[in-house]
Amino acid sequence: MFIKTIEPEEATGEIERLYSAEIASMGLVMQATQCWSARPDVILPIESLLHQIRDGFSLGVLNFRLITFVAAKFVPSSYCSHVYFRVLSQALGREKALAIQRDHRNAGLSDKEVAMLDYAAQISEDASRVTEADIQRLRSLGFSDLNIADIALAASFRAFMSRYFDAVGAMVEPQFLDADPAVRSELSVGRKLDSETTRTETAD
């Protein structure tokens, strides 16, 4: 991390409770969480907004994660690509997740899923190029305006989150890294892994 943040042993009050809940569920406080503690007044609203978007997502949590994963590739964000690859590997299988990362248009997804991820990728690359015709395409495939808004929100929120992580030097934790060095390299779409992270993963 490039900036000073609140370490788990230093946390008090609401931040300590947030950290404790993450340790209980994941065994650690992720840098993706801790990095927000440089602004203690912001960390809880950020966490709350993430849960509000994800837990109320009109297309379900799996699609939220698919959108996040594809958006991370195009931001580009190595941190979020590694983390969501691990999450989707558990949900869909490692080979399916890898196929989506490589080319979501040729990963055996439905036309509707491909269109959803095309929109997420377009937002992540350059949202100013989205046209009304793009939205009509989504509607023609059965997406409601609420669904479309949610896709846009998930992709845009990921760009915000991922760029902050890179800006303050958050690095992916070793437990989220794939065992295969070639896959780790593929998923490092933005910032490259540092040697210490790679050595730690190899040692584990």
Rosetta silent file (secondary structure, phi, psi, omega in degrees, C-alpha in Angstrom):
SEQUENCE: MFIKTIEPEEATGEIERLYSAEIASMGLVMQATQCWSARPDVILPIESLLHQIRDGFSLGVLNFRLITFVAAKFVPSSYCSHVYFRVLSQALGREKALAIQRDHRNAGLSDKEVAMLDYAAQISEDASRVTEADIQRLRSLGFSDLNIADIALAASFRAFMSRYFDAVGAMVEPQFLDADPAVRSELSVGRKLDSETTRTETAD
SCORE:     score description
SCORE:     0.000 S_00000001
   1 L     0.000  136.483 -177.921    0.000    0.000    0.000 S_00000001
   2 L   -83.231  -20.035 -175.290    1.351    3.425   -0.915 S_00000001
   3 L  -120.528  160.882  178.609   -0.528    5.325    1.798 S_00000001
   4 L   -77.621  131.943  177.650   -1.018    4.887    5.533 S_00000001
   5 L  -128.517  174.239  179.306   -4.208    3.064    6.472 S_00000001
   6 L   -83.180  118.229  177.846   -5.684    1.718    9.697 S_00000001
   7 L   -75.007  154.295 -179.673   -4.184   -1.680   10.496 S_00000001
   8 H   -53.835  -38.957 -179.051   -6.478   -4.349   12.010 S_00000001
   9 H   -73.847  -12.626  178.929   -4.702   -4.123   15.363 S_00000001
  10 H   -98.195  -12.468 -171.630   -5.202   -0.346   15.404 S_00000001
  11 L   -69.764  144.138  175.974   -8.896   -0.331   14.482 S_00000001
  12 L  -136.179  165.016  172.555  -11.518    0.850   16.919 S_00000001
  13 H    59.501 -135.102 -175.302  -15.276    1.375   16.916 S_00000001
  14 H   -66.185  -33.312  178.796  -17.170    0.782   13.676 S_00000001
  15 H   -69.073  -38.736  175.454  -14.012    0.126   11.664 S_00000001
  16 H   -61.390  -40.298  178.804  -12.952   -2.550   14.138 S_00000001
  17 H   -66.469  -39.877  176.989  -16.373   -4.177   13.768 S_00000001
  18 H   -62.706  -48.111  179.385  -16.095   -4.038    9.982 S_00000001
  19 H   -60.842  -44.642 -178.014  -12.619   -5.557   10.064 S_00000001
  20 H   -61.710  -39.773  178.533  -13.702   -8.244   12.548 S_00000001
  21 H   -64.725  -38.304  179.496  -16.626   -9.278   10.346 S_00000001
  22 H   -70.368  -38.998  176.634  -14.310   -9.600    7.334 S_00000001
  23 H   -63.644  -40.881  179.898  -11.781  -11.631    9.319 S_00000001
  24 H   -63.919  -37.012 -176.237  -14.585  -13.911   10.533 S_00000001
  25 H   -89.210  -28.723 -172.777  -15.871  -14.514    6.995 S_00000001
  26 H  -123.737  -12.836 -179.042  -12.608  -14.506    5.008 S_00000001
  27 L    86.352    3.356 -179.583   -9.780  -14.960    7.485 S_00000001
  28 L  -163.458  166.435  166.981   -8.246  -11.558    6.726 S_00000001
  29 L   -98.580  115.797 -179.196   -8.919   -7.886    6.107 S_00000001
  30 L   -67.533  147.385  174.468   -8.513   -7.403    2.382 S_00000001
  31 H   -61.263  -28.808  177.088   -6.441   -4.493    1.135 S_00000001
  32 H   -63.249  -23.958  173.921   -9.513   -3.647   -0.949 S_00000001
  33 H   -91.121  -50.003 -174.380  -11.258   -2.886    2.339 S_00000001
  34 H   -60.418  -32.900 -175.429   -8.370   -1.521    4.350 S_00000001
  35 H   -61.443  -26.289  179.422   -7.338    1.002    1.706 S_00000001
  36 H   -73.930  -15.853 -175.916  -10.522    3.010    2.324 S_00000001
  37 H   -71.899   -7.594  170.614   -9.566    3.521    5.981 S_00000001
  38 H   -62.612  -23.210  171.432   -7.277    6.370    4.935 S_00000001
  39 L  -120.170   83.534 -174.900  -10.626    8.195    4.937 S_00000001
  40 H   -56.001  -26.720  179.777  -12.319    6.716    8.028 S_00000001
  41 H   -76.866  -11.476 -175.544  -15.479    8.705    7.317 S_00000001
  42 H  -103.339  -28.564 -170.439  -15.775    7.071    3.881 S_00000001
  43 H   -58.879  -43.112 -178.392  -15.034    3.390    4.501 S_00000001
  44 H   -69.996  -44.261  174.768  -18.429    2.494    5.976 S_00000001
  45 H   -60.551  -36.195  177.765  -20.505    4.309    3.317 S_00000001
  46 H   -64.055  -46.684  178.737  -18.408    2.636    0.590 S_00000001
  47 H   -62.093  -40.671 -179.949  -18.977   -0.806    2.111 S_00000001
  48 H   -64.550  -41.810  179.857  -22.677   -0.054    2.516 S_00000001
  49 H   -65.522  -41.278  176.754  -23.006    1.056   -1.117 S_00000001
  50 H   -57.024  -48.139 -179.218  -21.251   -2.085   -2.351 S_00000001
  51 H   -66.078  -37.006  179.699  -23.666   -4.285   -0.412 S_00000001
  52 H   -64.705  -43.384  179.017  -26.657   -2.238   -1.530 S_00000001
  53 H   -66.498  -49.110 -175.091  -25.715   -2.562   -5.207 S_00000001
  54 H   -70.417  -47.093 -173.346  -24.774   -6.250   -5.023 S_00000001
  55 H   -73.719  -24.342  177.300  -27.447   -7.540   -2.664 S_00000001
  56 L  -103.232   15.900 -173.979  -30.264   -5.724   -4.460 S_00000001
  57 L   -64.849  125.556 -171.875  -28.941   -6.441   -7.952 S_00000001
  58 L   -69.529  -16.608  179.795  -31.918   -7.079  -10.224 S_00000001
  59 L  -104.193    7.233  177.213  -30.061   -9.704  -12.287 S_00000001
  60 L    90.152  158.615 -174.409  -28.766  -11.695   -9.320 S_00000001
  61 H   -65.233  -38.146 -179.434  -25.410  -11.934   -7.582 S_00000001
  62 H   -60.673  -44.072  178.558  -23.818  -14.227  -10.186 S_00000001
  63 H   -67.604  -34.924  173.626  -24.444  -11.713  -12.973 S_00000001
  64 H   -56.994  -43.434 -178.225  -23.149   -8.930  -10.732 S_00000001
  65 H   -71.422  -37.326  175.703  -19.922  -10.911  -10.390 S_00000001
  66 H   -61.982  -45.893  178.930  -19.716  -11.667  -14.112 S_00000001
  67 H   -61.032  -44.895 -179.866  -20.145   -7.971  -14.920 S_00000001
  68 H   -61.015  -43.182 -178.488  -17.539   -7.034  -12.314 S_00000001
  69 H   -63.095  -47.595 -179.648  -15.066   -9.592  -13.676 S_00000001
  70 H   -69.089  -40.751  177.028  -15.385   -8.425  -17.280 S_00000001
  71 H   -58.689  -41.975 -179.156  -15.371   -4.759  -16.273 S_00000001
  72 H   -59.617  -36.425  179.006  -12.143   -5.345  -14.308 S_00000001
  73 H   -62.080  -39.776 -173.737  -10.454   -6.675  -17.438 S_00000001
  74 H   -91.097   -8.837  179.422  -11.232   -3.526  -19.379 S_00000001
  75 L   -60.556  -52.534   -1.295  -10.540   -0.965  -16.625 S_00000001
  76 L   -97.635  150.856  179.868   -7.923   -2.676  -16.397 S_00000001
  77 L  -133.928  112.646  175.436   -7.595   -3.983  -12.838 S_00000001
  78 H   -67.102  -43.563 -177.440   -5.340   -6.865  -11.898 S_00000001
  79 H   -54.516  -54.824 -174.849   -6.564   -6.838   -8.294 S_00000001
  80 H   -71.130  -29.338  176.344  -10.225   -7.273   -9.184 S_00000001
  81 H   -65.093  -44.847  179.088   -9.471   -9.711  -12.011 S_00000001
  82 H   -64.479  -46.691 -176.152   -7.634  -12.062   -9.639 S_00000001
  83 H   -64.489  -46.961 -176.288  -10.239  -11.806   -6.882 S_00000001
  84 H   -76.980  -22.748  171.526  -13.279  -12.296   -9.124 S_00000001
  85 H   -64.366  -42.297  178.186  -11.596  -15.075  -11.085 S_00000001
  86 H   -63.000  -43.914 -179.587  -11.305  -16.983   -7.814 S_00000001
  87 H   -63.098  -46.235 -177.974  -14.949  -16.251   -6.959 S_00000001
  88 H   -73.646  -29.013  175.131  -16.242  -17.276  -10.406 S_00000001
  89 H   -61.555  -37.452  178.598  -14.025  -20.354  -10.543 S_00000001
  90 H   -71.014  -33.773 -177.249  -15.831  -21.569   -7.445 S_00000001
  91 H   -83.998  -39.060 -171.545  -19.245  -20.747   -8.931 S_00000001
  92 H  -115.505  -14.655 -172.099  -18.770  -21.796  -12.574 S_00000001
  93 L   102.003  144.927 -174.253  -15.601  -23.861  -12.666 S_00000001
  94 H   -62.286  -43.764 -176.584  -12.072  -22.694  -13.355 S_00000001
  95 H   -66.052  -38.236  177.913  -12.070  -23.429  -17.096 S_00000001
  96 H   -65.027  -45.274  179.209  -15.348  -21.574  -17.666 S_00000001
  97 H   -61.851  -39.310  179.658  -14.092  -18.556  -15.727 S_00000001
  98 H   -67.339  -38.966  177.498  -10.858  -18.590  -17.706 S_00000001
  99 H   -62.869  -39.409  178.638  -12.765  -18.771  -21.005 S_00000001
 100 H   -65.552  -41.477  179.398  -14.836  -15.738  -19.973 S_00000001
 101 H   -62.994  -39.500 -176.798  -11.702  -13.809  -19.066 S_00000001
 102 H   -72.587  -42.720 -179.741  -10.102  -14.593  -22.408 S_00000001
 103 L  -167.943   98.473 -175.776  -13.137  -13.776  -24.563 S_00000001
 104 H   -64.764  -18.724  179.353  -16.624  -13.615  -23.103 S_00000001
 105 H   -76.616  -16.675 -178.889  -18.099  -13.734  -26.625 S_00000001
 106 H  -127.867   44.873 -177.073  -16.698  -17.220  -27.176 S_00000001
 107 L  -119.038   16.552  179.097  -17.128  -18.750  -23.734 S_00000001
 108 L    76.552   20.893  178.401  -20.373  -20.657  -24.264 S_00000001
 109 L   -86.325  160.989  176.633  -22.559  -17.925  -22.777 S_00000001
 110 L   -71.474  161.850  177.453  -26.074  -17.109  -23.970 S_00000001
 111 H   -57.467  -37.254 -179.568  -26.718  -14.231  -26.376 S_00000001
 112 H   -67.158  -42.934  178.372  -28.271  -12.326  -23.486 S_00000001
 113 H   -65.148  -40.739  178.588  -25.253  -12.840  -21.249 S_00000001
 114 H   -61.570  -44.416  179.502  -22.884  -11.804  -24.054 S_00000001
 115 H   -62.364  -41.713  177.672  -24.872   -8.611  -24.653 S_00000001
 116 H   -58.613  -45.896 -177.193  -24.821   -7.828  -20.936 S_00000001
 117 H   -76.222  -30.372  172.065  -21.043   -8.245  -20.799 S_00000001
 118 H   -58.863  -45.101  179.648  -20.529   -6.334  -24.066 S_00000001
 119 H   -62.776  -43.987  179.042  -22.304   -3.386  -22.431 S_00000001
 120 H   -62.243  -42.217  178.989  -20.183   -3.711  -19.276 S_00000001
 121 H   -65.104  -40.827 -179.867  -16.994   -3.816  -21.351 S_00000001
 122 H   -62.880  -42.735  177.323  -18.083   -0.803  -23.391 S_00000001
 123 H   -61.121  -43.271 -176.049  -18.761    1.196  -20.226 S_00000001
 124 H   -68.779  -35.126  179.565  -15.384    0.230  -18.802 S_00000001
 125 H   -77.973  -51.164 -177.066  -13.481    1.174  -21.956 S_00000001
 126 H  -167.146   92.948 -176.378  -15.322    4.388  -22.879 S_00000001
 127 H   -64.687  -20.873 -179.299  -18.871    5.016  -21.659 S_00000001
 128 H   -67.677  -14.140 -179.609  -19.154    8.089  -23.891 S_00000001
 129 H   -90.734   -3.597  175.930  -19.441    5.735  -26.880 S_00000001
 130 L   -67.727  134.565  179.368  -22.650    4.106  -25.606 S_00000001
 131 L  -119.978  169.818  177.129  -25.568    5.002  -27.861 S_00000001
 132 H   -63.243  -30.129  177.419  -29.329    4.621  -27.630 S_00000001
 133 H   -62.747  -35.457  176.592  -29.017    1.787  -30.161 S_00000001
 134 H   -63.036  -40.253  179.654  -26.919   -0.125  -27.615 S_00000001
 135 H   -69.698  -39.524  177.775  -29.696    0.260  -25.070 S_00000001
 136 H   -62.536  -36.803  176.850  -32.345   -0.812  -27.589 S_00000001
 137 H   -60.016  -44.665  179.282  -30.314   -3.947  -28.284 S_00000001
 138 H   -63.458  -42.632  178.159  -30.405   -4.816  -24.594 S_00000001
 139 H   -61.287  -39.427 -177.707  -34.156   -4.170  -24.430 S_00000001
 140 H   -65.271  -21.560  179.355  -34.717   -6.397  -27.474 S_00000001
 141 L   -93.736    2.081  174.151  -33.054   -9.249  -25.581 S_00000001
 142 L   104.533    4.973  177.339  -35.383   -8.849  -22.630 S_00000001
 143 L   -78.869  133.067  173.970  -33.498   -6.522  -20.299 S_00000001
 144 L   -80.713  167.526  177.169  -35.669   -4.023  -18.442 S_00000001
 145 H   -63.687  -32.330  175.065  -34.529   -0.468  -17.874 S_00000001
 146 H   -63.603  -44.048  177.292  -33.875   -1.428  -14.233 S_00000001
 147 H   -58.977  -45.252 -177.897  -31.626   -4.271  -15.444 S_00000001
 148 H   -63.979  -42.477  176.882  -29.786   -1.907  -17.790 S_00000001
 149 H   -61.652  -39.816 -179.706  -29.297    0.644  -15.038 S_00000001
 150 H   -66.774  -39.841  176.638  -27.949   -2.088  -12.762 S_00000001
 151 H   -60.873  -46.594  179.985  -25.444   -3.280  -15.384 S_00000001
 152 H   -62.325  -40.187 -179.464  -24.265    0.296  -15.866 S_00000001
 153 H   -65.830  -45.619 -178.635  -24.064    0.828  -12.112 S_00000001
 154 H   -63.197  -44.542 -179.459  -22.058   -2.371  -11.499 S_00000001
 155 H   -67.323  -42.274 -179.571  -19.578   -1.635  -14.301 S_00000001
 156 H   -68.114  -40.116  178.370  -19.180    2.025  -13.336 S_00000001
 157 H   -63.363  -38.418  178.546  -18.809    1.201   -9.644 S_00000001
 158 H   -64.882  -39.405  178.222  -16.074   -1.308  -10.494 S_00000001
 159 H   -61.291  -43.403  177.767  -14.164    1.321  -12.449 S_00000001
 160 H   -60.889  -49.852 -177.531  -14.343    3.664   -9.450 S_00000001
 161 H   -64.247  -50.424 -174.322  -13.270    0.979   -6.988 S_00000001
 162 H   -62.816  -39.689 -178.201  -10.519   -0.517   -9.134 S_00000001
 163 H   -69.991  -33.140  174.652   -8.931    2.795  -10.002 S_00000001
 164 H   -66.420  -43.859  179.119   -8.816    3.784   -6.358 S_00000001
 165 H   -55.278  -48.146  179.669   -7.153    0.462   -5.457 S_00000001
 166 H   -65.767  -38.746 -176.062   -4.421    1.067   -8.032 S_00000001
 167 H   -64.384  -29.545 -178.629   -4.059    4.733   -7.099 S_00000001
 168 H  -106.921    3.564  172.105   -3.241    3.919   -3.466 S_00000001
 169 L    85.159   23.133  175.937   -1.216    0.774   -4.158 S_00000001
 170 L   -66.188  134.284 -179.275   -3.528   -2.011   -2.971 S_00000001
 171 L  -119.200  142.916 -177.588   -2.096   -5.393   -3.996 S_00000001
 172 L   -63.141  138.623  179.881   -3.958   -8.659   -4.397 S_00000001
 173 L   -72.613  145.338 -176.742   -3.599  -11.066   -1.498 S_00000001
 174 H   -55.339  -33.502 -176.948   -1.701  -14.330   -2.230 S_00000001
 175 H   -67.946  -12.358  177.564   -4.738  -16.507   -1.411 S_00000001
 176 H   -94.555   -3.514 -176.727   -6.587  -15.083   -4.421 S_00000001
 177 L   -84.489  140.474  177.262   -3.840  -15.981   -6.889 S_00000001
 178 L   -70.558  150.605 -178.344   -4.192  -18.953   -9.202 S_00000001
 179 L   -68.749  -23.205 -176.799   -1.676  -21.773   -8.756 S_00000001
 180 L   -89.080  117.736 -179.596   -0.673  -21.605  -12.431 S_00000001
 181 H   -57.397  -33.265 -179.637    1.876  -18.824  -13.144 S_00000001
 182 H   -66.844  -39.342  177.728    0.615  -18.534  -16.730 S_00000001
 183 H   -69.768  -40.282  176.044   -2.938  -17.886  -15.528 S_00000001
 184 H   -57.061  -41.108  179.436   -1.672  -15.400  -12.946 S_00000001
 185 H   -65.586  -41.827  178.105    0.059  -13.573  -15.774 S_00000001
 186 H   -60.693  -39.890 -176.643   -3.112  -13.549  -17.902 S_00000001
 187 H   -78.262  -14.325  177.770   -5.139  -12.123  -15.043 S_00000001
 188 L   -83.155   70.097 -172.730   -2.595   -9.380  -14.377 S_00000001
 189 L   -76.795  -18.866  179.128   -4.296   -7.171  -16.942 S_00000001
 190 L  -121.588 -112.430  178.921   -3.105   -3.938  -15.318 S_00000001
 191 L   -61.678  135.353 -179.470   -0.523   -3.618  -12.555 S_00000001
 192 L   -79.869  154.670  177.628    1.833   -6.586  -12.492 S_00000001
 193 L   -67.288  142.013  174.649    2.296   -8.733   -9.407 S_00000001
 194 L   -82.419  162.038 -174.300    5.272   -7.850   -7.269 S_00000001
 195 H   -65.895  -31.036 -179.234    7.878  -10.523   -6.582 S_00000001
 196 H   -66.524  -42.539  177.519    7.032  -10.697   -2.879 S_00000001
 197 H   -61.277  -44.385 -178.944    3.406  -11.595   -3.597 S_00000001
 198 H   -64.689  -41.533  179.111    4.488  -14.257   -6.078 S_00000001
 199 H   -64.999  -39.810  179.849    7.025  -15.749   -3.670 S_00000001
 200 H   -62.455  -42.279  179.704    4.451  -15.858   -0.874 S_00000001
 201 H   -65.350  -41.290 -179.477    1.990  -17.716   -3.081 S_00000001
 202 H   -64.064  -40.291 -179.370    4.663  -20.175   -4.185 S_00000001
 203 H   -65.594  -33.010 -179.324    5.697  -20.784   -0.576 S_00000001
 204 L   -74.392    0.000    0.000    2.086  -21.521    0.429 S_00000001
